[in-house]
Amino acid sequence: MEEELRVRLNDHQPSKIFPVKPKSTPKPLSKPETPDSRYWSSFKPHSIPNLVSSVSAVAFSPIHPHSFAVAHSTTVSLFSSNTLAPSRRFSFKDVVSSVSFRSDGALLAASDLSGTVQVFDVKERMALRSLRSHKAAARFVKYPVHDKLHLVSGGDDGVVKYWDVAGGTVISDLIGHKDYVRCGDCSPVNDSMFATGAYDHTIKVWDARVGNSKWIAEINHGAPVEDIVYLPSGGMIATAGLNSVKVWDLIGGGRMVCSMESHNKTVTCLSVGRMGLEGENRLVSVALDGYMKVFDYGRGKVTYSMRFPASLMSVGLSPDSSVRVVGGSNGMVFAGKKKNKARDEEEKKKASVVTSFWSVKSEVDESRRRALRPSYFRYFQRGQSEKPSKDDYLVKESKGVKLTRHDKLLKKFRHKEALVSVLEEKKPADVVAVMEELVARRKIVKCVSNLEEGELGLLLSFLQRYCTVERYSKLLMALTKKVLETRGEDINGKEEFKGILRNLKREVNQEIKIQQSLLEIQGVIAPLMRIAGR
Amino acid sequence: MIRGGRSYVTSPPSFSNDAKKLLVCTGNNVSVFSAATGLQITSLEGHTAPVTTLIVVPASSAAQKILCYCWTASLDGTIRHWDFSGPELLKTVDAQVPIYSMVIPCLLSEPQQLDSSKLVAYVSVEDTSLVKEGSKELRGHIRRFNLAKERLPRGDTLKETEEPKSIVISPSGEFFGIRHKCKIHVWGVPSGGGSRNALAKKMTLHHTKVINAFAFHPTERIIAAGDVTGRVLIWRSFGNRKLALASQKKNARSMVDLDNPGVRDGDDAESCTTWHWHSAEVNVLNFSSDGAYLYSGGREGVLVVWQLVTGKKKFLPRIGSPLLYFIWSPEPTLSSVVCADNQIHLLKMPSMEISRTISGIKPPPSLPKMYEGLSSTVAFDRSSGIAALCTENYCVQLYNLLNDRGISEVQVCERNHQPGDEITVVVTAVALSLDGSVMSTTEVKLPEDGIGGLVSLKFWESEPDNKTFTLSTIVYEPHKDAGVSAIAFHPTRSMAVSTSFGGDFKIWVCNSDKSQTEKDSSWICHAVGSYKKKPMTAAAFSGDGTVLAVAAENVITLWNPVKNMLLSVLGVTLTPITKLCFVGKSEFLVAASNFPKPELSVWNTSKLSLSWSYGLRIEAVTSAVDSSTFAVLALVPKTFRKSKSKKNIFRGRDGAILLFNGSDPKPVSIWTVMKAQGGSISFLEGDKSQLRLAFVNGSHEYVVFDPSSDDTHERSAIDYEGLVGEEETGDFGYTSLYGQLPDYDKKRKEDAESLATPFISSERPWETIFSGSTLNFPPLQKLCGEFFESLMEKSNSVVE
């Protein structure tokens, strides 16, 4: 009984206005907003053009403000991560293959294809050390994570070298790879451990403390290894070879944890990034197919994927996860910078501390000023901008229906004016909705015949643009035909309509061609489907 | 047996004197509604033909406001006097001719001296003695009738017309009149009251158009009339010459020679002004009780308030249906508008807001020709007895058949309905899932000149234990541009099938199982099927949901709905199939086809063969879920009906409900029904023990009955108990006057109950009188009689 009464209370009110609404578009089945996609798409894009040739490597300084080095052609450019503007350049004799910062961010090592490894002070132009020992092109160079004195490098001669930087000498030649050594990374927990990958499909883990130049572990990736990265725990590594990325458990004896094969072409570079300051770690990979993919290796799922307009060669994420740099093969650097909200808030807090000192005094001032009298205009506005507190009970006014201009005109039965006003707004969905309403009122033909010349041009240019769009074509094609039939003599021979008509004709012809080719494809597929159905 | 779905709008309703009740003529009864809640309180039952007039005896003083007496006149030829608080019939006057309209002037003019012996009524009757088809006799008579005497004196005929006309009386009771084509005839009521010789004086006002409605001013001599073109005419100071009383005659004579602007043919009126706002005919005209305003309304569904002196207008727009009557109540803040779609809106007065709606079952929509007979505009929720009906204003009305009450309305298509416009958007079909939680509708926007045209399919979902549906999914053009011919729901899963004339059917599933969140559940296409590109005309799921039967024009295809596999094809019928239905859980399948050769055929799906068939035209098929019975609604052919031997059986009924049991071609029982065209039937199985059959006819009147019993005992659809609770307790109610009574009654009631139980087991009508508000307690002397009656045992022989 009570329920019945309640139903009766929100009775249907007959006097109601329904504004003209465009057809609702289908919702995507999967939800687009995940925390991952929100995070990774929040980098504000900023591309740095005009670098010569392919961007082979990107490295971030581990020290705030985390400036980054980009290796392209025979140069290494240093960029500030605040402004994303270049600050310094280092020149080489040959194409630079790899760059690495020392743990204090003061020095930077780079290798080039002549086999030389050079060490620079980031503040000076000239090289501090030039380490020559590789007999072929050097492919990677890496500073250990905390160690300031040594370097690891590898090259096409298949030898991995452990350097003493101060003396400029090779401490040990680590021989074992049977093909070009392409990449390597140092363990984040142990300064003397590092892993290298080569074109002989293997990853070898070395320990500099073991004297006999023998690897301590070996993993077979199954494809030429392009890049290798230690995951932050230090017990796992991720490797890239061909279009697959694999994650291995080193402590568990080189067991594969998971693999990701959603790239279509060779994966060129890997990087580990953190989502925010407290977020989870993600593996970011870029490939020649132009995609950057974010891989959640904990769940074994690709959580985000982004397309760039070029083949990608390198990727880097700043340690404070505010800047993302992707290097392309055409010399473009696609940098992305996050707005740092946390820092903004901190600054605000600092500012408020400063002002709070003064606020005691200003409150006194305020109370004196607050004695408003009806002689002030503000007296009548007082309290209008007051915000409700949490436990206030809000009395909400029922909102009226918001009517747009064409709705108001339709309400007054001024059909032609409604059509013209919606055509001027340039929202095709709204225009089609108004046209459907006119059809339902049996007024569209009359509207078309009443249009004046300028308005006719407006309608024709709209029809020309949208009549072949699939969602609207059923209505618009018939309408176009009707317009051309009824207003033929007005359109004929007018200069301003000529261009529109020509375009219209072309559009229609193009559509017919597309339809024909689609029919052909259907003809090919139909028998196949029939066979598959059996 | 429950009957319901009566029209509330056949004749104007009336407020009670305290404005808390609204009396509405509903068929043979008068229903009394509470103005505060809009629920029915009681009904006056007794007439044997539709009630045409209802006059509440007005109160002359504040103390009399609680008096609840009324007069009713009916087509059965009787005039009855009621006390509607009881309700109790006080008096019956037999007039012997059908009464179409009645006025009692002296109730209004001299209410203080209500002497029943002097009560004179003017009635509009149809002289049935002259009825002959094609004859041009004047059958409609206006007669004077003394209600004190029981017989209608023949000599007192005032006017004869072709058809019986409705009489309009002025609120002061001085004049009454009828409209007749382009004329209004007005009589002045003789002041003498009962004297026979004082015949009413007559005058006539002329116009050039057919007059549709007119009204008298409450205090001045002003008549307002509305014609078919939408004009409102106001005659001022009418009848100064002809109807003048003796004392005024001298003044009147001096005005004869004056120029009377706008008055035609030397009519007896001082001036005539015309207001034109309405675009279509004016149906409603009524002055406000103080005479300052004039209310008018018509087919556009807009109530216009004219300020009588200045002619300024105010509007209540978008009521959504042609207006039929406007009445004001004794309470100045309350009035009521009656619409043609069986809705009575109660208005809050100065602001003219619709505060409450008494909604009857809405009439069926008028469909364009191509959709007639194909659409299924009525769907049933079998468990709760709720019917979903498509209506004209693009809504689906949910109507509780068991309580005879409208529940809510679902706006299917977001458009403003303008009554009288050409129909361009139609809701063609509605279907409810077996548990009533999902509704599906289709609508068609008809193209103009080949431009546009859109079919869309919508799925609506309701929260559990809440009868309001919210839109879940819209599918635009579900079958390209072909229309949807049928929708059917899976009995257990959330799955539906829609078939189209374009030659394919689609199976829709709800994907809420996967995402688990209720809110973003949506219906997506699960499978598409077609059979030889034939138009698909009907679909049905089997009782356990494992088989889907789809009629492809004249063959029946059986499918596995989950895997979308064609299982088998049943043989060919002669004509396209329009209805399909599985018989409960048995292996039989009923198919009906209408055009050009009607046929009802029953197929055995295990043997894939025809069991039996009849050459009957079928309007609807239904089957019970658990048993193997099924019922069909058949139209009886005219030639069969008209044959002499059958004429007595049918008596104007054009259809029959046939109940079959399983494979047996002999019907178990047959009922003949009226207005079967466009009707529909369904089994209702709310509680397992009782299986009931609901039949809704072509004009949305319905009956719910138990097909297994022969019980013809008619029960009105409403359970009065429990409905009355919401009455407002005013300070001038019954309790304030007779403060002692309720206690006394209560005690008596308890006594009565303790005494009565051993003696009487079945019929205790007096007991129901006590349940409910004290406002409705009958007077004590009445209770007493009934109480004693209840103590005495009734002998059964008398009843038989």
Interface residues (C-beta under 8 A of the other chain):
Chain A: M1 E3 E4 L5 V7 R8 N10 D11 H12 Q13 P14 S15 K16 I17 F18 K21 K23 S24 K27 L29 M435 E436 E437 V439 A440 R441 R442 K443 I444 V445 K474 L475 A478 L479 K482
Chain B: T37 G38 L39 L316 P317 R318 I319 G320 S321 Q343 H345 I354 R356 T357 S359 N393 C395 R405 I407 S408 E409 Q411 E414 R415 N416 D421 E422 T424 V425 K445 L446 P447 E448 D449 G450 I451 G452 G453 L454 D465 N466 K467 T468 I474 Y476 E477 D481 N511 D520 S522 I524 G722 L723 G725 E726
